[in-house]
């Protein structure tokens, strides 16, 4: 087991966090997800040593890791994810 903490872009609220948690827990190797909305941190406990698949999923959801490109498309996806997360939670 490995725990990785990643600082991400576009994390605004609990709706965003709910979408991220649901998305990451759908990945086979991910066992647990903890999110600190105030600090924009996502902590993932995974069976996989390589966390690139987690970063890829975060980008697809609209929440790229800090330092990666944060495009208009990412921002738009995170806006939609945020709204969906609020409805689902």
C-alpha positions in Angstrom: 0.0 0.0 0.0 1.2 3.5 -0.8 -0.4 6.8 0.2 0.2 9.8 -2.2 -0.9 13.4 -1.7 -1.4 15.5 -4.8 -2.1 19.3 -4.9 -4.7 20.0 -7.6 -6.2 22.9 -9.5 -9.9 24.0 -9.6 -11.0 22.4 -6.3 -13.6 24.8 -4.9 -16.1 23.0 -2.7 -17.6 19.8 -1.3 -19.3 19.1 -4.6 -15.9 19.0 -6.4 -14.6 16.8 -3.6 -17.5 14.4 -4.0 -16.9 14.1 -7.7 -13.2 13.5 -7.3 -13.7 10.9 -4.5 -16.3 9.0 -6.6 -14.1 9.1 -9.7 -10.9 8.0 -8.0 -12.6 5.2 -6.0 -13.9 3.8 -9.4 -10.2 3.0 -10.2 -9.4 -0.6 -9.4 -6.1 0.0 -7.5 -7.4 2.9 -5.3 -8.5 1.8 -1.8 -9.1 5.2 -0.1 -9.4 8.9 -0.9 -9.2 11.8 1.5 -9.7 15.4 0.3 -8.7 18.7 1.9 -10.8 21.3 0.1 -9.2 24.3 1.8 -5.7 23.2 0.8 -6.6 21.6 -2.6 -5.0 18.3 -1.6 -6.1 14.8 -2.5 -4.6 11.9 -0.6 -4.9 8.5 -2.3 -4.2 5.1 -0.7 -3.4 2.7 -3.5 -2.0 -0.8 -4.2 -0.1 0.7 -7.2 3.3 2.3 -6.7 2.9 4.4 -9.9 0.4 7.2 -9.3 0.3 8.5 -13.0 -3.0 6.7 -13.5 -4.5 8.8 -10.6 -3.1 12.1 -12.0 -4.5 11.2 -15.5 -8.0 10.5 -13.9 -7.8 13.8 -12.0 -7.1 15.7 -15.2 -9.9 13.9 -17.0 -12.3 15.0 -14.2 -11.1 18.6 -14.6 -8.7 18.8 -11.6 -5.1 18.6 -13.0 -2.2 18.4 -10.5 -0.6 21.8 -9.8 2.2 22.2 -12.3 0.4 20.5 -15.1 -1.5 22.5 -17.7 -4.7 23.9 -16.4 -6.6 24.6 -19.6 -9.9 26.2 -20.2 -11.2 22.7 -20.9 -10.1 21.5 -17.4 -11.8 24.6 -15.9 -15.0 23.9 -17.8 -14.9 20.2 -16.8 -14.3 21.1 -13.1 -17.3 23.5 -13.2 -19.6 20.7 -14.5 -18.1 18.2 -12.0 -18.6 20.6 -9.2 -22.3 21.0 -10.1 -22.8 17.3 -10.5 -21.1 16.6 -7.2 -23.4 19.0 -5.4 -26.4 17.2 -6.8 -25.1 13.7 -6.0 -24.0 14.5 -2.4 
